[in-house]
Each structure stands twice: as C-alpha cells, then as structure tokens.
Amino acid sequence: YPMYHPAAVLHNPNLRSALEGDFRRLPELIEQAAHSNPAGPGPEPADAPLVKEPAKARQLNMF
C-alpha cells in the first residue's frame, strides 16, 4: 500500500488530507497483514558447497 512520507506534507500542505487518510487506514492494513498467510518455507539447501575452491596458482618464470 503506497503512502506519502510525513515530510511530504511539509513541502506540499495540500497532501495533508491524503496523509491523514493513509494513517487512519494503517490499523486495518496491519490487521490484514497479521492474518495473511506468510510465504511457505524456502527450498532445501543444496548438499554441494556454494563456493568452489579456487584453482591453485602456478608461479610463472620471468625468462
């Protein structure tokens, strides 16, 4: 639910009624969020390591 930042009213006083309406609606939105189903569990982690070992460096000859 998009809403204005409270400081927006300082820059544009015409937004005050919209901001007050947004704040009046907050308890309803919080209640809806409390009763909504959260996302299910994520995927199982893989058994393989996520980071591969870097290849061993080899010293090069200058000549």
Contacts in CASP RR format, 6 or more apart in sequence:
PFRMAT RR
TARGET T0000
AUTHOR 0000-0000-0000
METHOD contacts of the structure
MODEL  1
YPMYHPAAVLHNPNLRSALEGDFRRLPELIEQAAHSNPAGPGPEPADAPL
VKEPAKARQLNMF
1 22 0 8 1.000
1 25 0 8 1.000
1 29 0 8 1.000
3 19 0 8 1.000
3 22 0 8 1.000
4 15 0 8 1.000
4 18 0 8 1.000
4 19 0 8 1.000
4 22 0 8 1.000
6 19 0 8 1.000
8 15 0 8 1.000
8 19 0 8 1.000
9 15 0 8 1.000
9 16 0 8 1.000
9 19 0 8 1.000
END
